[in-house]
Amino acid sequence: MPEKEITSEIREFLNTRKALVLCTCSNNMPRATPMDFYMEKSQENFNIYVGLAPGRKVKNIEENPIVSIGIYTPLDTGKIQGMQITASGKERLIFLREGEDHFEAAQKIVRGKRKLILKIIPEKIELLDYDFKKKDYSRFQYLEF
């Protein structure tokens, strides 16, 4: 699929979803946490923001800055669609704390008053959509940044 088209498909998929599963790992113990998420209004990136409460997922990211995100379409819709987002490194997993640079801008993106926000800058987005076959494309498409 041409990059412009997959970019559009990814943006449409993300714009119509509100929940993700954030997967972290520490000491070979994985943790999957369902969360709401928010996107920047910009069409120039796919940055994701999640409001965090202190806990295991925060400690996991601090110890092991690699995350995987799963977002899917419920099966009762009759569609088989899912997205996997990968991000790693402290330059792509940015904790924004109340009172620090860029926090207020992120707070305007995330609903509800937060004290800690995680900005996730994807390095790879994979989209599985069986409807792509109708357009003669592989059902699996991806973008790497």
Protein Blocks (a to p, Z undefined) as FASTA:
>chain_A
ZZklmmmmmmmmmmmccbdcddddeehiacdddddddddfbfkbccdcddddedfklmmm
mmmgcddddddddfklopacddddddedjklmccddehiahklmmmmmpgcjdfbdcddd
dfbdcdddfklmmnopafbdcddZZ
